[in-house]
Amino acid sequence: MGVSLPRKELFDLPEGVIYLDGNSLGVLPKAVNARVAQTIQAEWGHELIRAWNTADWMGLPTKVANRIAALIGAPDGSVATGDTLSIKVFQAVAAGLDMRPDRKVILSDNGNFPTDLYMAQGLIDTKGQGHELRLADPEDVMEAITEEVAVVMLTEVDFRSGRKHDMVEVTKRAHEKGAVMIWDLAHSAGALELDLAGCNAEFAVGCSYKYLNGGPGAPAFIYVRPDLAESIQPALAGWLGHDAPFAMELGYRPAMATERMRVGTPPILQLAALDAALDAWDGVEMSDLRAASVHLCETFIKEVEARCPELELATPRDAAVRGSQVSFGFEHGYAAVQALIDRGVIGDFRAPNIMRFGFTPLYIDEADVIRAAEIIEDVIKNELWRDPKYQVRSRVT
Ligand SMILES: *Cc1c(COP(=O)(O)O)cnc(C)c1O
């Protein structure tokens, strides 16, 4: 048995807020404050450059990577941290294409997060070798994996709809057709029970500021299947992916480990924040987390549908094919989300009409879900969203 959920006492939840946006930016764990203060004052402030050794800043990217590996079903040493998810997508796709030099197609789906597609297209343009980014509807991905495909690049959980791909089945199909499989776990890590090693995909990537609560701009991660770690070609060959960074050699020699996917100097303040944030997972059984997430999502769907027939469920009803979020389509979704935020229910809006609510069992419970549904009912039934102040779009929605 793992610890019981939620663990609200570990989080700095603002008074009067029901936070249903941990799928976009996780809540601040209380342990982060003291840890970052220590890293700034005692380590940076006092130790200065010595802290790379004395405070083991040099070991921090790997320490954090192994903690993330444990949460996604990957073995020690198979994950590297750093940079942003966009960069890690680029590296994974580049390595995947190198593994299939005779094929020219990168396959993804049209539900994927735009930056993944932009990075793939940018890589194609940079290479200038006639590669093609091909997009299928999510339901048609299996058939679209043909022997032309070099790399299948998919996000397990769709950021808009919450629809979830079957990692085992899709990876199996990719391998049957000779393609390399890359999973983006941005909406999976810390949200689902994952068996990354078991699905046998070559690569996976993800970010740590969503369900892992690492804070805005927290470093991304990349998983490389252990049998490939010493042979894949790292795109973006930076000195900290070198076998011996401080030998300062003129030529690049990749580290004989997943660490070759590192690029430059690690973001120590962000890594310290993430390391402290990951303490909230100590003792959590991912199967318990998933069970709690399914319960929260199902309760929310039931409560909102009973109260607001105007909202149209835009998420699969079957929990088996859904991540840890629930989306509703509503013509005035943007304004409605602003009205909700004003009343303490923080969700977000994704164009064109999606009201999105994320469920994070570490700090959300059933009472929060029911209270949120009551407030949503108030906003929709009484058309509170019509207030002109809710119509003006901010830069970040
Ligand atoms: C959140 C998210 C990103 C964000 O990428 P960054 O480089 O961290 O800004 C990328 N891909 C997916 C699938 C995401 O959900």
The ligand as a Gaussian input file, in Angstrom:
#p B3LYP/6-31G(d) Opt

LIG

0 1
 C        3.282000      21.107000     -22.804000
 C        3.738000      20.432000     -24.040000
 C        4.865000      20.891000     -24.736000
 C        5.598000      22.136000     -24.317000
 O        6.898000      22.151000     -24.795000
 P        7.971000      23.158000     -24.127000
 O        9.163000      23.037000     -24.967000
 O        8.157000      22.697000     -22.710000
 O        7.376000      24.524000     -24.140000
 C        5.286000      20.161000     -25.829000
 N        4.638000      19.055000     -26.239000
 C        3.531000      18.604000     -25.601000
 C        2.850000      17.376000     -26.086000
 C        3.045000      19.294000     -24.501000
 O        1.941000      18.873000     -23.888000

